[in-house]
């Protein structure tokens, strides 16, 4: 296996990491912005109130996007296992 193949695998792993973490991060970002705006409008300055909606949004996004994330991780893993015999060469 040459250096270009290793760089390609590393690049694909980093891209997969970004894509797999995007749904919960974006859902938490949107929920946090909405509840921060709601807190500013109502003048409620309790910082712990925004944590629960962010957590619920992240969990729901993982439930919705979980099958897709699992499929992508499975595809990447199977491609790595296919390349495994060529590592020693």
SEFIZA-3560 file (N, C-alpha, C; in Angstrom, 3 decimals):
REM SEFIZA-3560
<numar><xx>0.849</xx><yy>-1.161</yy><zz>0.000</zz><atom>N</atom></numar>
<numar><xx>0.000</xx><yy>0.000</yy><zz>0.000</zz><atom>CA</atom></numar>
<numar><xx>0.904</xx><yy>1.235</yy><zz>0.000</zz><atom>C</atom></numar>
<numar><xx>0.663</xx><yy>2.126</yy><zz>-0.922</zz><atom>N</atom></numar>
<numar><xx>1.526</xx><yy>3.293</yy><zz>-1.043</zz><atom>CA</atom></numar>
<numar><xx>0.965</xx><yy>4.460</yy><zz>-0.217</zz><atom>C</atom></numar>
<numar><xx>1.727</xx><yy>5.533</yy><zz>-0.195</zz><atom>N</atom></numar>
<numar><xx>1.380</xx><yy>6.686</yy><zz>0.639</zz><atom>CA</atom></numar>
<numar><xx>0.091</xx><yy>7.355</yy><zz>0.186</zz><atom>C</atom></numar>
<numar><xx>-0.147</xx><yy>7.389</yy><zz>-1.107</zz><atom>N</atom></numar>
<numar><xx>-1.359</xx><yy>8.059</yy><zz>-1.599</zz><atom>CA</atom></numar>
<numar><xx>-2.620</xx><yy>7.336</yy><zz>-1.131</zz><atom>C</atom></numar>
<numar><xx>-2.568</xx><yy>6.021</yy><zz>-1.025</zz><atom>N</atom></numar>
<numar><xx>-3.730</xx><yy>5.272</yy><zz>-0.530</zz><atom>CA</atom></numar>
<numar><xx>-3.960</xx><yy>5.553</yy><zz>0.946</zz><atom>C</atom></numar>
<numar><xx>-2.888</xx><yy>5.660</yy><zz>1.711</zz><atom>N</atom></numar>
<numar><xx>-3.021</xx><yy>5.980</yy><zz>3.131</zz><atom>CA</atom></numar>
<numar><xx>-3.561</xx><yy>7.388</yy><zz>3.337</zz><atom>C</atom></numar>
<numar><xx>-3.120</xx><yy>8.320</yy><zz>2.516</zz><atom>N</atom></numar>
<numar><xx>-3.627</xx><yy>9.684</yy><zz>2.607</zz><atom>CA</atom></numar>
<numar><xx>-5.095</xx><yy>9.722</yy><zz>2.235</zz><atom>C</atom></numar>
<numar><xx>-5.496</xx><yy>8.955</yy><zz>1.236</zz><atom>N</atom></numar>
<numar><xx>-6.896</xx><yy>8.885</yy><zz>0.826</zz><atom>CA</atom></numar>
<numar><xx>-7.761</xx><yy>8.299</yy><zz>1.938</zz><atom>C</atom></numar>
<numar><xx>-7.273</xx><yy>7.261</yy><zz>2.601</zz><atom>N</atom></numar>
<numar><xx>-8.019</xx><yy>6.659</yy><zz>3.717</zz><atom>CA</atom></numar>
<numar><xx>-8.150</xx><yy>7.656</yy><zz>4.865</zz><atom>C</atom></numar>
<numar><xx>-7.085</xx><yy>8.346</yy><zz>5.181</zz><atom>N</atom></numar>
<numar><xx>-7.129</xx><yy>9.346</yy><zz>6.248</zz><atom>CA</atom></numar>
<numar><xx>-8.075</xx><yy>10.482</yy><zz>5.931</zz><atom>C</atom></numar>
<numar><xx>-8.051</xx><yy>10.925</yy><zz>4.682</zz><atom>N</atom></numar>
<numar><xx>-8.956</xx><yy>12.010</yy><zz>4.261</zz><atom>CA</atom></numar>
<numar><xx>-10.405</xx><yy>11.565</yy><zz>4.346</zz><atom>C</atom></numar>
<numar><xx>-10.681</xx><yy>10.355</yy><zz>3.908</zz><atom>N</atom></numar>
<numar><xx>-12.040</xx><yy>9.842</yy><zz>3.968</zz><atom>CA</atom></numar>
<numar><xx>-12.499</xx><yy>9.643</yy><zz>5.413</zz><atom>C</atom></numar>
<numar><xx>-11.593</xx><yy>9.231</yy><zz>6.284</zz><atom>N</atom></numar>
<numar><xx>-11.939</xx><yy>9.068</yy><zz>7.700</zz><atom>CA</atom></numar>
<numar><xx>-12.277</xx><yy>10.406</yy><zz>8.342</zz><atom>C</atom></numar>
<numar><xx>-11.512</xx><yy>11.433</yy><zz>8.032</zz><atom>N</atom></numar>
<numar><xx>-11.804</xx><yy>12.757</yy><zz>8.575</zz><atom>CA</atom></numar>
<numar><xx>-13.122</xx><yy>13.304</yy><zz>8.044</zz><atom>C</atom></numar>
<numar><xx>-13.387</xx><yy>13.113</yy><zz>6.774</zz><atom>N</atom></numar>
<numar><xx>-14.650</xx><yy>13.562</yy><zz>6.195</zz><atom>CA</atom></numar>
<numar><xx>-15.829</xx><yy>12.814</yy><zz>6.811</zz><atom>C</atom></numar>
<numar><xx>-15.671</xx><yy>11.523</yy><zz>7.023</zz><atom>N</atom></numar>
<numar><xx>-16.726</xx><yy>10.733</yy><zz>7.653</zz><atom>CA</atom></numar>
<numar><xx>-16.971</xx><yy>11.198</yy><zz>9.089</zz><atom>C</atom></numar>
<numar><xx>-15.911</xx><yy>11.545</yy><zz>9.793</zz><atom>N</atom></numar>
<numar><xx>-16.062</xx><yy>12.050</yy><zz>11.153</zz><atom>CA</atom></numar>
<numar><xx>-16.866</xx><yy>13.346</yy><zz>11.167</zz><atom>C</atom></numar>
<numar><xx>-16.597</xx><yy>14.232</yy><zz>10.240</zz><atom>N</atom></numar>
<numar><xx>-17.330</xx><yy>15.498</yy><zz>10.167</zz><atom>CA</atom></numar>
<numar><xx>-18.786</xx><yy>15.245</yy><zz>9.806</zz><atom>C</atom></numar>
<numar><xx>-19.035</xx><yy>14.383</yy><zz>8.833</zz><atom>N</atom></numar>
<numar><xx>-20.410</xx><yy>14.102</yy><zz>8.419</zz><atom>CA</atom></numar>
<numar><xx>-21.209</xx><yy>13.385</yy><zz>9.498</zz><atom>C</atom></numar>
<numar><xx>-20.571</xx><yy>12.489</yy><zz>10.234</zz><atom>N</atom></numar>
<numar><xx>-21.284</xx><yy>11.747</yy><zz>11.277</zz><atom>CA</atom></numar>
<numar><xx>-21.595</xx><yy>12.622</yy><zz>12.484</zz><atom>C</atom></numar>
<numar><xx>-20.758</xx><yy>13.604</yy><zz>12.753</zz><atom>N</atom></numar>
<numar><xx>-21.001</xx><yy>14.462</yy><zz>13.917</zz><atom>CA</atom></numar>
<numar><xx>-21.861</xx><yy>15.673</yy><zz>13.589</zz><atom>C</atom></numar>
<numar><xx>-22.113</xx><yy>15.937</yy><zz>12.319</zz><atom>N</atom></numar>
<numar><xx>-22.871</xx><yy>17.122</yy><zz>11.934</zz><atom>CA</atom></numar>
<numar><xx>-24.326</xx><yy>17.111</yy><zz>12.418</zz><atom>C</atom></numar>
<numar><xx>-25.097</xx><yy>16.027</yy><zz>12.274</zz><atom>N</atom></numar>
<numar><xx>-26.505</xx><yy>16.107</yy><zz>12.701</zz><atom>CA</atom></numar>
<numar><xx>-26.713</xx><yy>16.477</yy><zz>14.167</zz><atom>C</atom></numar>
<numar><xx>-26.057</xx><yy>15.825</yy><zz>15.135</zz><atom>N</atom></numar>
<numar><xx>-26.298</xx><yy>16.251</yy><zz>16.514</zz><atom>CA</atom></numar>
<numar><xx>-25.754</xx><yy>17.643</yy><zz>16.831</zz><atom>C</atom></numar>
<numar><xx>-24.639</xx><yy>18.009</yy><zz>16.216</zz><atom>N</atom></numar>
<numar><xx>-24.092</xx><yy>19.337</yy><zz>16.474</zz><atom>CA</atom></numar>
<numar><xx>-24.997</xx><yy>20.429</yy><zz>15.915</zz><atom>C</atom></numar>
<numar><xx>-25.488</xx><yy>20.239</yy><zz>14.710</zz><atom>N</atom></numar>
<numar><xx>-26.376</xx><yy>21.240</yy><zz>14.120</zz><atom>CA</atom></numar>
<numar><xx>-27.700</xx><yy>21.321</yy><zz>14.860</zz><atom>C</atom></numar>
<numar><xx>-28.237</xx><yy>20.182</yy><zz>15.280</zz><atom>N</atom></numar>
<numar><xx>-29.499</xx><yy>20.197</yy><zz>16.032</zz><atom>CA</atom></numar>
<numar><xx>-29.303</xx><yy>20.908</yy><zz>17.369</zz><atom>C</atom></numar>
<numar><xx>-28.195</xx><yy>20.667</yy><zz>18.038</zz><atom>N</atom></numar>
<numar><xx>-27.922</xx><yy>21.352</yy><zz>19.299</zz><atom>CA</atom></numar>
<numar><xx>-27.728</xx><yy>22.846</yy><zz>19.092</zz><atom>C</atom></numar>
<numar><xx>-27.089</xx><yy>23.212</yy><zz>17.992</zz><atom>N</atom></numar>
<numar><xx>-26.876</xx><yy>24.619</yy><zz>17.684</zz><atom>CA</atom></numar>
<numar><xx>-28.200</xx><yy>25.340</yy><zz>17.466</zz><atom>C</atom></numar>
<numar><xx>-29.081</xx><yy>24.733</yy><zz>16.689</zz><atom>N</atom></numar>
<numar><xx>-30.382</xx><yy>25.350</yy><zz>16.409</zz><atom>CA</atom></numar>
<numar><xx>-31.212</xx><yy>25.437</yy><zz>17.684</zz><atom>C</atom></numar>
<numar><xx>-31.254</xx><yy>24.352</yy><zz>18.453</zz><atom>N</atom></numar>
<numar><xx>-32.031</xx><yy>24.361</yy><zz>19.703</zz><atom>CA</atom></numar>
<numar><xx>-31.459</xx><yy>25.383</yy><zz>20.683</zz><atom>C</atom></numar>
<numar><xx>-30.166</xx><yy>25.480</yy><zz>20.784</zz><atom>N</atom></numar>
<numar><xx>-29.542</xx><yy>26.451</yy><zz>21.676</zz><atom>CA</atom></numar>
<numar><xx>-29.853</xx><yy>27.882</yy><zz>21.272</zz><atom>C</atom></numar>
<numar><xx>-29.804</xx><yy>28.154</yy><zz>19.983</zz><atom>N</atom></numar>
<numar><xx>-30.112</xx><yy>29.504</yy><zz>19.505</zz><atom>CA</atom></numar>
<numar><xx>-31.572</xx><yy>29.857</yy><zz>19.764</zz><atom>C</atom></numar>
<numar><xx>-32.472</xx><yy>28.900</yy><zz>19.515</zz><atom>N</atom></numar>
<numar><xx>-33.891</xx><yy>29.172</yy><zz>19.751</zz><atom>CA</atom></numar>
<numar><xx>-34.185</xx><yy>29.417</yy><zz>21.228</zz><atom>C</atom></numar>
<numar><xx>-33.642</xx><yy>28.588</yy><zz>22.085</zz><atom>N</atom></numar>
<numar><xx>-33.924</xx><yy>28.752</yy><zz>23.508</zz><atom>CA</atom></numar>
<numar><xx>-33.192</xx><yy>29.948</yy><zz>24.107</zz><atom>C</atom></numar>
<numar><xx>-32.054</xx><yy>30.298</yy><zz>23.568</zz><atom>N</atom></numar>
<numar><xx>-31.378</xx><yy>31.515</yy><zz>24.028</zz><atom>CA</atom></numar>
<numar><xx>-32.182</xx><yy>32.747</yy><zz>23.640</zz><atom>C</atom></numar>
<numar><xx>-32.749</xx><yy>32.715</yy><zz>22.440</zz><atom>N</atom></numar>
<numar><xx>-33.613</xx><yy>33.818</yy><zz>22.017</zz><atom>CA</atom></numar>
<numar><xx>-34.856</xx><yy>33.885</yy><zz>22.889</zz><atom>C</atom></numar>
<numar><xx>-35.447</xx><yy>32.747</yy><zz>23.180</zz><atom>N</atom></numar>
<numar><xx>-36.621</xx><yy>32.702</yy><zz>24.042</zz><atom>CA</atom></numar>
<numar><xx>-36.286</xx><yy>33.212</yy><zz>25.447</zz><atom>C</atom></numar>
<numar><xx>-35.125</xx><yy>32.854</yy><zz>25.961</zz><atom>N</atom></numar>
<numar><xx>-34.715</xx><yy>33.337</yy><zz>27.276</zz><atom>CA</atom></numar>
<numar><xx>-34.482</xx><yy>34.848</yy><zz>27.256</zz><atom>C</atom></numar>
<numar><xx>-33.931</xx><yy>35.356</yy><zz>26.173</zz><atom>N</atom></numar>
<numar><xx>-33.701</xx><yy>36.798</yy><zz>26.080</zz><atom>CA</atom></numar>
<numar><xx>-35.022</xx><yy>37.559</yy><zz>25.996</zz><atom>C</atom></numar>
<numar><xx>-35.987</xx><yy>36.987</yy><zz>25.275</zz><atom>N</atom></numar>
<numar><xx>-37.288</xx><yy>37.644</yy><zz>25.146</zz><atom>CA</atom></numar>
<numar><xx>-38.016</xx><yy>37.663</yy><zz>26.485</zz><atom>C</atom></numar>
<numar><xx>-37.968</xx><yy>36.555</yy><zz>27.208</zz><atom>N</atom></numar>
<numar><xx>-38.710</xx><yy>36.456</yy><zz>28.468</zz><atom>CA</atom></numar>
<numar><xx>-37.900</xx><yy>36.930</yy><zz>29.667</zz><atom>C</atom></numar>
<numar><xx>-36.681</xx><yy>37.333</yy><zz>29.478</zz><atom>N</atom></numar>
<numar><xx>-35.788</xx><yy>37.813</yy><zz>30.546</zz><atom>CA</atom></numar>
<numar><xx>-35.526</xx><yy>36.764</yy><zz>31.615</zz><atom>C</atom></numar>
<numar><xx>-35.587</xx><yy>35.503</yy><zz>31.247</zz><atom>N</atom></numar>
<numar><xx>-35.233</xx><yy>34.419</yy><zz>32.161</zz><atom>CA</atom></numar>
<numar><xx>-33.756</xx><yy>34.127</yy><zz>31.936</zz><atom>C</atom></numar>
<numar><xx>-32.942</xx><yy>34.343</yy><zz>32.945</zz><atom>N</atom></numar>
<numar><xx>-31.497</xx><yy>34.199</yy><zz>32.795</zz><atom>CA</atom></numar>
<numar><xx>-30.972</xx><yy>32.954</yy><zz>33.501</zz><atom>C</atom></numar>
<numar><xx>-31.645</xx><yy>31.858</yy><zz>33.337</zz><atom>N</atom></numar>
<numar><xx>-31.211</xx><yy>30.587</yy><zz>33.925</zz><atom>CA</atom></numar>
<numar><xx>-30.463</xx><yy>29.799</yy><zz>32.853</zz><atom>C</atom></numar>
<numar><xx>-29.172</xx><yy>29.568</yy><zz>33.065</zz><atom>N</atom></numar>
<numar><xx>-28.351</xx><yy>28.941</yy><zz>32.022</zz><atom>CA</atom></numar>
<numar><xx>-28.635</xx><yy>27.449</yy><zz>31.870</zz><atom>C</atom></numar>
<numar><xx>-29.167</xx><yy>26.817</yy><zz>32.909</zz><atom>N</atom></numar>
<numar><xx>-29.415</xx><yy>25.381</yy><zz>32.817</zz><atom>CA</atom></numar>
<numar><xx>-30.657</xx><yy>25.049</yy><zz>32.002</zz><atom>C</atom></numar>
<numar><xx>-31.513</xx><yy>26.027</yy><zz>31.732</zz><atom>N</atom></numar>
<numar><xx>-32.722</xx><yy>25.766</yy><zz>30.950</zz><atom>CA</atom></numar>
<numar><xx>-32.410</xx><yy>25.419</yy><zz>29.498</zz><atom>C</atom></numar>
<numar><xx>-31.312</xx><yy>25.882</yy><zz>28.973</zz><atom>N</atom></numar>
<numar><xx>-30.974</xx><yy>25.613</yy><zz>27.575</zz><atom>CA</atom></numar>
<numar><xx>-30.329</xx><yy>24.254</yy><zz>27.372</zz><atom>C</atom></numar>
<numar><xx>-29.881</xx><yy>23.621</yy><zz>28.440</zz><atom>N</atom></numar>
<numar><xx>-29.168</xx><yy>22.354</yy><zz>28.306</zz><atom>CA</atom></numar>
<numar><xx>-30.107</xx><yy>21.222</yy><zz>27.911</zz><atom>C</atom></numar>
<numar><xx>-31.259</xx><yy>21.147</yy><zz>28.547</zz><atom>N</atom></numar>
<numar><xx>-32.192</xx><yy>20.044</yy><zz>28.283</zz><atom>CA</atom></numar>
<numar><xx>-32.693</xx><yy>20.057</yy><zz>26.836</zz><atom>C</atom></numar>
<numar><xx>-33.130</xx><yy>21.189</yy><zz>26.280</zz><atom>N</atom></numar>
<numar><xx>-33.546</xx><yy>21.170</yy><zz>24.867</zz><atom>CA</atom></numar>
<numar><xx>-32.419</xx><yy>20.801</yy><zz>23.905</zz><atom>C</atom></numar>
<numar><xx>-31.200</xx><yy>21.235</yy><zz>24.207</zz><atom>N</atom></numar>
<numar><xx>-30.063</xx><yy>20.862</yy><zz>23.356</zz><atom>CA</atom></numar>
<numar><xx>-29.829</xx><yy>19.361</yy><zz>23.403</zz><atom>C</atom></numar>
<numar><xx>-29.910</xx><yy>18.787</yy><zz>24.593</zz><atom>N</atom></numar>
<numar><xx>-29.715</xx><yy>17.348</yy><zz>24.753</zz><atom>CA</atom></numar>
<numar><xx>-30.803</xx><yy>16.564</yy><zz>24.034</zz><atom>C</atom></numar>
<numar><xx>-32.036</xx><yy>17.004</yy><zz>24.170</zz><atom>N</atom></numar>
<numar><xx>-33.148</xx><yy>16.334</yy><zz>23.484</zz><atom>CA</atom></numar>
<numar><xx>-32.995</xx><yy>16.449</yy><zz>21.974</zz><atom>C</atom></numar>
<numar><xx>-32.597</xx><yy>17.610</yy><zz>21.483</zz><atom>N</atom></numar>
<numar><xx>-32.401</xx><yy>17.797</yy><zz>20.040</zz><atom>CA</atom></numar>
<numar><xx>-31.283</xx><yy>16.904</yy><zz>19.516</zz><atom>C</atom></numar>
<numar><xx>-30.202</xx><yy>16.785</yy><zz>20.271</zz><atom>N</atom></numar>
<numar><xx>-29.091</xx><yy>15.933</yy><zz>19.839</zz><atom>CA</atom></numar>
<numar><xx>-29.510</xx><yy>14.471</yy><zz>19.804</zz><atom>C</atom></numar>
<numar><xx>-30.257</xx><yy>14.029</yy><zz>20.818</zz><atom>N</atom></numar>
<numar><xx>-30.706</xx><yy>12.635</yy><zz>20.854</zz><atom>CA</atom></numar>
<numar><xx>-31.679</xx><yy>12.347</yy><zz>19.721</zz><atom>C</atom></numar>
<numar><xx>-32.617</xx><yy>13.258</yy><zz>19.483</zz><atom>N</atom></numar>
<numar><xx>-33.562</xx><yy>13.061</yy><zz>18.378</zz><atom>CA</atom></numar>
<numar><xx>-32.860</xx><yy>13.037</yy><zz>17.024</zz><atom>C</atom></numar>
<numar><xx>-31.861</xx><yy>13.890</yy><zz>16.862</zz><atom>N</atom></numar>
<numar><xx>-31.138</xx><yy>13.882</yy><zz>15.588</zz><atom>CA</atom></numar>
<numar><xx>-30.356</xx><yy>12.586</yy><zz>15.405</zz><atom>C</atom></numar>
<numar><xx>-29.844</xx><yy>12.025</yy><zz>16.506</zz><atom>N</atom></numar>
<numar><xx>-29.156</xx><yy>10.736</yy><zz>16.401</zz><atom>CA</atom></numar>
<numar><xx>-30.130</xx><yy>9.606</yy><zz>16.097</zz><atom>C</atom></numar>
<numar><xx>-31.346</xx><yy>9.695</yy><zz>16.628</zz><atom>N</atom></numar>
<numar><xx>-32.355</xx><yy>8.684</yy><zz>16.316</zz><atom>CA</atom></numar>
<numar><xx>-32.723</xx><yy>8.748</yy><zz>14.837</zz><atom>C</atom></numar>
<numar><xx>-32.876</xx><yy>9.964</yy><zz>14.334</zz><atom>N</atom></numar>
<numar><xx>-33.270</xx><yy>10.133</yy><zz>12.927</zz><atom>CA</atom></numar>
<numar><xx>-32.113</xx><yy>9.786</yy><zz>11.985</zz><atom>C</atom></numar>
<numar><xx>-30.920</xx><yy>10.293</yy><zz>12.279</zz><atom>N</atom></numar>
<numar><xx>-29.779</xx><yy>10.109</yy><zz>11.380</zz><atom>CA</atom></numar>
<numar><xx>-28.952</xx><yy>8.872</yy><zz>11.713</zz><atom>C</atom></numar>
<numar><xx>-29.303</xx><yy>8.166</yy><zz>12.776</zz><atom>N</atom></numar>
<numar><xx>-28.527</xx><yy>7.009</yy><zz>13.204</zz><atom>CA</atom></numar>
<numar><xx>-28.356</xx><yy>5.921</yy><zz>12.158</zz><atom>C</atom></numar>
<numar><xx>-29.422</xx><yy>5.527</yy><zz>11.468</zz><atom>N</atom></numar>
<numar><xx>-29.243</xx><yy>4.500</yy><zz>10.434</zz><atom>CA</atom></numar>
<numar><xx>-28.287</xx><yy>4.935</yy><zz>9.314</zz><atom>C</atom></numar>
<numar><xx>-28.376</xx><yy>6.196</yy><zz>8.930</zz><atom>N</atom></numar>
<numar><xx>-27.473</xx><yy>6.685</yy><zz>7.883</zz><atom>CA</atom></numar>
<numar><xx>-26.027</xx><yy>6.710</yy><zz>8.380</zz><atom>C</atom></numar>
<numar><xx>-25.834</xx><yy>7.184</yy><zz>9.612</zz><atom>N</atom></numar>
<numar><xx>-24.481</xx><yy>7.224</yy><zz>10.178</zz><atom>CA</atom></numar>
<numar><xx>-23.921</xx><yy>5.809</yy><zz>10.293</zz><atom>C</atom></numar>
<numar><xx>-24.754</xx><yy>4.880</yy><zz>10.764</zz><atom>N</atom></numar>
<numar><xx>-24.309</xx><yy>3.487</yy><zz>10.878</zz><atom>CA</atom></numar>
<numar><xx>-23.953</xx><yy>2.875</yy><zz>9.533</zz><atom>C</atom></numar>
<numar><xx>-24.749</xx><yy>3.193</yy><zz>8.509</zz><atom>N</atom></numar>
<numar><xx>-24.460</xx><yy>2.675</yy><zz>7.166</zz><atom>CA</atom></numar>
<numar><xx>-23.140</xx><yy>3.224</yy><zz>6.636</zz><atom>C</atom></numar>
<numar><xx>-22.894</xx><yy>4.509</yy><zz>6.869</zz><atom>N</atom></numar>
<numar><xx>-21.642</xx><yy>5.105</yy><zz>6.403</zz><atom>CA</atom></numar>
<numar><xx>-20.436</xx><yy>4.516</yy><zz>7.134</zz><atom>C</atom></numar>
<numar><xx>-20.575</xx><yy>4.329</yy><zz>8.447</zz><atom>N</atom></numar>
<numar><xx>-19.484</xx><yy>3.721</yy><zz>9.207</zz><atom>CA</atom></numar>
<numar><xx>-19.245</xx><yy>2.269</yy><zz>8.786</zz><atom>C</atom></numar>
<numar><xx>-20.320</xx><yy>1.543</yy><zz>8.518</zz><atom>N</atom></numar>
<numar><xx>-20.181</xx><yy>0.168</yy><zz>8.042</zz><atom>CA</atom></numar>
<numar><xx>-19.517</xx><yy>0.091</yy><zz>6.684</zz><atom>C</atom></numar>
<numar><xx>-19.888</xx><yy>1.008</yy><zz>5.783</zz><atom>N</atom></numar>
<numar><xx>-19.274</xx><yy>1.047</yy><zz>4.458</zz><atom>CA</atom></numar>
<numar><xx>-17.783</xx><yy>1.334</yy><zz>4.556</zz><atom>C</atom></numar>
<numar><xx>-17.432</xx><yy>2.315</yy><zz>5.396</zz><atom>N</atom></numar>
<numar><xx>-16.025</xx><yy>2.666</yy><zz>5.560</zz><atom>CA</atom></numar>
<numar><xx>-15.234</xx><yy>1.506</yy><zz>6.155</zz><atom>C</atom></numar>
<numar><xx>-15.809</xx><yy>0.841</yy><zz>7.139</zz><atom>N</atom></numar>
<numar><xx>-15.128</xx><yy>-0.294</yy><zz>7.775</zz><atom>CA</atom></numar>
<numar><xx>-14.932</xx><yy>-1.442</yy><zz>6.805</zz><atom>C</atom></numar>
<numar><xx>-15.951</xx><yy>-1.731</yy><zz>5.999</zz><atom>N</atom></numar>
<numar><xx>-15.797</xx><yy>-2.824</yy><zz>5.029</zz><atom>CA</atom></numar>
<numar><xx>-14.747</xx><yy>-2.488</yy><zz>3.982</zz><atom>C</atom></numar>
<numar><xx>-14.659</xx><yy>-1.228</yy><zz>3.582</zz><atom>N</atom></numar>
<numar><xx>-13.608</xx><yy>-0.834</yy><zz>2.636</zz><atom>CA</atom></numar>
<numar><xx>-12.218</xx><yy>-0.978</yy><zz>3.270</zz><atom>C</atom></numar>
<numar><xx>-12.114</xx><yy>-0.647</yy><zz>4.552</zz><atom>N</atom></numar>
<numar><xx>-10.821</xx><yy>-0.822</yy><zz>5.235</zz><atom>CA</atom></numar>
<numar><xx>-10.434</xx><yy>-2.294</yy><zz>5.308</zz><atom>C</atom></numar>
<numar><xx>-11.414</xx><yy>-3.156</yy><zz>5.614</zz><atom>N</atom></numar>
<numar><xx>-11.123</xx><yy>-4.585</yy><zz>5.685</zz><atom>CA</atom></numar>
<numar><xx>-10.744</xx><yy>-5.159</yy><zz>4.314</zz><atom>C</atom></numar>
<numar><xx>-11.311</xx><yy>-4.608</yy><zz>3.252</zz><atom>N</atom></numar>
<numar><xx>-10.922</xx><yy>-5.059</yy><zz>1.907</zz><atom>CA</atom></numar>
<numar><xx>-9.490</xx><yy>-4.667</yy><zz>1.589</zz><atom>C</atom></numar>
<numar><xx>-9.039</xx><yy>-3.511</yy><zz>2.120</zz><atom>N</atom></numar>
<numar><xx>-7.691</xx><yy>-3.033</yy><zz>1.857</zz><atom>CA</atom></numar>
<numar><xx>-6.654</xx><yy>-3.667</yy><zz>2.784</zz><atom>C</atom></numar>
<numar><xx>-7.089</xx><yy>-4.336</yy><zz>3.827</zz><atom>N</atom></numar>
<numar><xx>-6.191</xx><yy>-4.874</yy><zz>4.839</zz><atom>CA</atom></numar>
<numar><xx>-5.139</xx><yy>-5.856</yy><zz>4.290</zz><atom>C</atom></numar>
<numar><xx>-5.463</xx><yy>-6.753</yy><zz>3.365</zz><atom>N</atom></numar>
<numar><xx>-4.418</xx><yy>-7.652</yy><zz>2.866</zz><atom>CA</atom></numar>
<numar><xx>-3.279</xx><yy>-6.936</yy><zz>2.140</zz><atom>C</atom></numar>
<numar><xx>-3.536</xx><yy>-5.764</yy><zz>1.603</zz><atom>N</atom></numar>
<numar><xx>-2.495</xx><yy>-5.031</yy><zz>0.883</zz><atom>CA</atom></numar>
<numar><xx>-1.615</xx><yy>-4.176</yy><zz>1.758</zz><atom>C</atom></numar>
<numar><xx>-1.834</xx><yy>-4.181</yy><zz>3.067</zz><atom>N</atom></numar>
<numar><xx>-1.062</xx><yy>-3.315</yy><zz>3.960</zz><atom>CA</atom></numar>
<numar><xx>0.387</xx><yy>-3.751</yy><zz>4.053</zz><atom>C</atom></numar>
<numar><xx>0.670</xx><yy>-5.022</yy><zz>4.087</zz><atom>N</atom></numar>
<numar><xx>2.015</xx><yy>-5.519</yy><zz>4.251</zz><atom>CA</atom></numar>
<numar><xx>2.865</xx><yy>-5.429</yy><zz>3.011</zz><atom>C</atom></numar>
<numar><xx>2.306</xx><yy>-5.080</yy><zz>1.912</zz><atom>N</atom></numar>
<numar><xx>3.053</xx><yy>-5.057</yy><zz>0.649</zz><atom>CA</atom></numar>
<numar><xx>3.748</xx><yy>-3.761</yy><zz>0.417</zz><atom>C</atom></numar>
//
